[in-house]
Amino acid sequence: QVQFVESGGGSVQPGGSLRLSCVVSGIIFRVYELGWHRQAPGKQRELVARISHRGRPDYADSVKGRFFISRDDAKNTVSLQMNSLKPEDTAVYYCNQSPPTNYWGQGTQVTVSS
């Protein structure tokens, strides 16, 4: 069974940066497209970034130019570098395959507030 363990969240002021990491187990990591999703209070979960098995990234318009996704197939890890954070980026962030499976990790909370 696939498992996702996210880390790296925290509280930052607007304009700050955070780097999220996710360790994936239970799959042949290198063959899958992976994504970072987020869910803000009262809103549906949304995909913010994904990366193909060949390393090609794709981003939601709301984060383009600020967020950068990467993967390390040797460590079964997918990361999300988040820069120029805005209050509207506040959410719980999850990693998963893309498209996502029914298995979700605990997520990591990101709070952007002054």
Sequence and secondary structure as in RCSB ss.txt:
>XXXX:A:sequence
QVQFVESGGGSVQPGGSLRLSCVVSGIIFRVYELGWHRQAPGKQRELVARISHRGRPDYADSVKGRFFISRDDAK
NTVSLQMNSLKPEDTAVYYCNQSPPTNYWGQGTQVTVSS
>XXXX:A:secstr
  EEEEE  EEE TT  EEEEEEEESS GGGS EEEEEE TTS  EEEEEE TT  EEE TTTTTTEEEEEETTT
TEEEEEE S  GGG EEEEEEESS  S     EEEEE  
